[in-house]
């Protein structure tokens, strides 16, 4: 039975978060983003870990818990298929928000390093993904934007990184998602 909730986008987000929390920072004495900085105590209940990489229609509770912390908002669109209908092609846009110019530049440079190598970047994503139903073939940078004052969030700076992601899903004998 096909899992239609399976998402190539989530695999890219997981890969990015893993690298943000394991790569040493040149701006701070720690990792680029510290996972412990992103925890929420909702209504005096259990402490929840928040991954500060949200879909474009993010939950307002996440913004309340973030305050002025650096975070990333993403969106994606399926770009369709090429001659080979087994290869899916998506575009993803990541917008990084921070009050620290150097932190944004560091995140942007990490993303450039992670995703500029096309098929080698795809191999790295494949090595970290948690499902064998997705196979990444190519991940590449399409565009980056300058770091500028954010139009969406007063007091923040922002920049965009746009990726093109080519992948396939395991299919059944009829070519439908397995």
C-alpha positions, 0 to 999 in steps of 0.5 A: 500500500502506498504511503502518500504522506511520504515526503521528499521535502521532509527528507531534505528538511531532516538532512538540513537540520542534522547538518545545522546541529552537527556543524561547528559554528564560526559565529558562536562557540557551538554548532550553527544551531543548537537543538537545546535552544529550540525547546518549548514548554507548552502550558506547563506540560512536557518540554517539546523539541522544536525543529525551527524549519517550518512549512510556509503555513507554520503554526503560530505557537511555534512563532510564540516559542521562538521569540527572536531566535533564528529560524527557517521557513520553507515551501515547495512545489512539484515542478512536474515530470520530464521525459522519464515519468519516474523522476519527480522534480520539486522546487524548494525555497528556504527563507532564513530569518535572524537578527544576526547577519553573520548567522544568516550568512553562515546558514546560507553558506552551509546550505550552498556547501551541502546542496551545490554538488548535485548528484553528490548532494543527493548521495548525502541525502540518501545516506541520511534518509529514514525511508527506502521508498525515496531515492534522490538523484540530484539536489542543486542550488537554483538561486540565492538572494542577498541578505536584506531586512525582512519584509515579513518580520520586523527587526529580522533579516532574511535570505532565500535559498532555492533548490531543485530536487530530483528524486524517484519513489519506489513503484509497483508493477503498474508504475504506481507509488509502492 
